[in-house]
Amino acid sequence: MRTWSFTLTLEGAEQLLTPEVHNALFEAGCGDALFSIVDGVQYAEFDRVAPSLDDAVSSAVAAIESAIPGVRVVRIEPEPISATG
């Protein structure tokens, strides 16, 4: 298993930075992500352990989109994407 680092750009949620949303994301398996808003754009920065980048990204997208009604991942940031381990 490796640790994959990547950033997802999110749309559809009014505000990710509330305690209720953070709790829902944590319960959905996003304890390995840092959520932020920069210039009105919402991001999720992950360091996810998985056998492949595809597995890491698909599990992160599924967790976010299932945890918050109406949110969707619109972009996977090409930089930085890295693997360690």
C-alpha positions in Angstrom: 0.0 0.0 0.0 1.1 3.5 -0.7 0.1 7.0 0.4 -1.3 9.0 -2.5 -1.5 12.8 -2.2 -4.0 14.7 -4.4 -6.4 17.6 -4.4 -10.1 17.5 -5.4 -12.0 20.6 -6.3 -15.6 20.6 -5.1 -18.9 22.3 -6.1 -22.4 22.2 -4.9 -22.1 22.6 -1.2 -22.7 26.0 0.2 -20.1 25.7 2.9 -17.8 22.9 3.8 -16.3 24.5 6.8 -19.1 23.8 9.3 -18.9 21.4 12.2 -21.8 19.4 10.9 -20.3 18.9 7.4 -16.9 18.1 8.9 -18.5 15.4 11.1 -20.3 13.9 8.1 -17.1 13.9 6.1 -15.1 12.3 8.9 -17.8 9.6 9.4 -17.7 8.9 5.6 -14.0 8.2 5.8 -12.4 11.5 5.0 -10.3 11.8 8.1 -7.2 11.8 5.8 -8.2 15.1 4.1 -7.8 18.8 4.8 -10.7 20.9 3.5 -10.3 24.6 2.6 -11.8 27.4 0.6 -9.6 29.7 -1.4 -11.1 32.6 -3.4 -14.5 31.0 -3.0 -13.4 27.6 -4.4 -13.6 24.6 -2.1 -10.8 22.0 -2.0 -10.1 18.7 -0.4 -6.5 17.8 0.0 -6.0 14.1 0.6 -3.1 11.8 1.8 -4.9 8.5 1.2 -3.5 5.0 1.6 -4.5 2.7 -1.2 -3.0 0.2 -3.6 -3.3 2.6 -6.6 -4.0 6.2 -7.4 -7.3 5.2 -9.1 -8.4 3.4 -5.9 -7.4 6.4 -3.7 -9.2 9.0 -5.9 -12.3 6.9 -6.5 -12.8 6.1 -2.8 -12.3 9.8 -1.8 -14.8 11.0 -4.4 -17.3 8.4 -3.3 -16.9 9.3 0.3 -17.3 13.1 -0.3 -20.3 12.8 -2.6 -22.1 10.3 -0.3 -21.5 12.4 2.8 -22.8 15.8 1.6 -26.0 16.0 -0.5 -25.5 18.0 -3.6 -21.7 18.2 -3.6 -19.7 16.9 -6.5 -16.1 16.6 -7.3 -15.4 18.6 -10.5 -11.7 18.3 -10.8 -8.7 16.3 -9.7 -5.7 18.6 -9.4 -2.8 17.3 -11.4 -0.3 18.8 -9.0 0.7 17.6 -6.6 -0.1 14.0 -7.1 2.5 11.8 -5.4 3.0 8.5 -3.8 5.1 7.5 -0.9 5.7 4.2 0.8 
